[in-house]
Each structure stands twice: as structure tokens, then as C-alpha cells.
Amino acid sequence: MPETEQTTNGDPRTSPEAFLASLDHQPEGWSHEYGGPEGVARLVSEHQTRLAEESSRLAEVRNAAVAEMLKTRSGAEVGRIFGLSRSLISKIATRSKWEDARW
């Protein structure tokens, strides 16, 4: 890939952040490098899938941290800190925990 297409976030083919950053300065016809609109759609779908998986894992960790906080703080307090509803706090408190939690 030409040096001009690299960003500080990495390679747009492997980094969703780099791909999005590169969109701000693409010349006309930029999608040809990715296989045209179909190639762009495929690449973006791959990025979205990876981001969804990462988001799910991050939510597990956040939920485990919130559950740990609920051992010493009220649900209302934790909800206020993170902007979480009472129903979400309740779900977090009763669901299984992140298996690797070592606080």
C-alpha cells in the first residue's frame, strides 16, 4: 500500500479507525483500490463484525467491573456514575460474571 494511504492509526484494510480516518482525504475513484463499492462494502462488513465482537467483550468486562462495584456501593450510586438504568444495574448484578475477573 502506498505510504500516503497509511494513517497514524495503521492500515485501512485492517484497522477500522484507519479506514474511517482515510475517508476524509480520498480522491475520486478511491474505492478501486478496495475492489470498488462491493469491495468497500465487504471490508466495512468485516470491520463491523470485528468491532461488534470487541464491543461485546468490552461490555462483559464493564459488567464485571460494575458487579464488583456493587459489592461495596449501591446500585443507584453506580448507575449515576456510569449513566446506567436501574434495570441494567439489576441485570448486571444477576448475570454471570466475566470469567477472568481478578480485581
N, C-alpha and C positions, 0 to 999 in steps of 0.2 A: 504494500500500500504506500503511495507517495507520502512523503513527510508532511506535506501540507494538510493531509486529511487526518493526521493524528491530532488528538487534543490532549490537554493536560489530564483528562480522565481516562485516556487509553484508546484502544481500537474500537471504532464504532460497530464493528462486526461482533465484538464480544462484550462490549460494555454499553448497557442502555444509557447510562449517563453521557458517555462519549457520543453515542448516536444522536441523542437529543441536542447536545451542545453543537454538534456539527451541522445541524439543520439551519442554524442561524446564518450561515455563510456559504450555502451551497449554490453553485452556479446552475443555470438552466441545464437540464439533462443529467443532473447528478445521480438520478436513480439508475442509470445504465450500469454503473459500477456494481450495483446490487442485483442486477437482473431485471431492471425496470420496476414498474409498480408491483408486479407479482412478487419479485424478489424482496422488495421493501416490505410488502405485507407479510411474507414468510419470516423475514428477520425480526420484524416488530412482534409477531406472534411468539417467536422464540424468546425474545426479551420479556414479553409479558408473562409467559409461563414461568420463567426463572424468577422474575420479581414476585409473582404470586406465591411461589414456594418459599422464597426468602421472607416475605411478609408473614406467612403462616408460622414459620419458625420463630420469627421475632415476636409475634403475638403470644406464642407459647412461653417464651422467656419472660415477657412482660407480665403475663398472667401469673406465672410462678412467683415473680417478684412481688406482685400485688398480694398474692395469697400469703406470702411470708410477712408482708407488712401488716396484714390483717390479724396476725398473731399478737401484735402489740398496739394496734391503732384501730379505731372504729371504722366501719365501712363508710360512714358519712365523711369522715376526715379524709380517707384515702380517695374517695370519689371526688371530693372537692379539689384535692391536689392534682389529680390527673384528668379531671373533667369526665368521669365515668358515672353512668347512671346507677341507681340502686339495683336495678335488675341485673346489670352487667357485673357489679360487685358480687351479687348473690351467686351468679353463675360461676364466677371465678373461684369463689370460696368453696363451692361444692364439687367442682370438676377435678379430674386427676391432675396431678402436678407434673411439671417438667421433670423428666427422669434424672437429668444431670444437675439438678439444683444443689449447689454446695455454697451456701452463703457464708 
